[in-house]
Amino acid sequence: MAKEISTYTHDGMELPFEDWSNKLHSFGDLTSIIQTTHDAALSSAVKAINRMQTMRNWLIGYYIVEYEQNGKDRAEYGAKLLKKLEEFLLKQLEKEC
């Protein structure tokens, strides 16, 4: 008989769920289901972080382009904006640590 796998959902997050309430299980079953649950959660976390980093990077790039172009089609280069941003953000990070 095939295992019946359903999905446990909480706050928009999903993990595979197997009903264990009506059957005895071995220690091997326990370690296997724990590993499966861990792997599924880790995979979901990595995907969520990757999506958020992509969104963050796109927005930061958008703000930098708009700042540099100031509503124009092209930016006037030479202001060394990225170096200024680096110095500012490093100082902010030092304050937080």
Secondary structure, DSSP 8 states (H G I E B T S, - for coil): ----EEEEEETTEEEEEE--TTS---HHHHHHHHHHHHHHHHHHHHHHHHHHHHHHHHHHHHHHHHHHHTTSSS----S-HHHHHHHHHHHHHHHH-
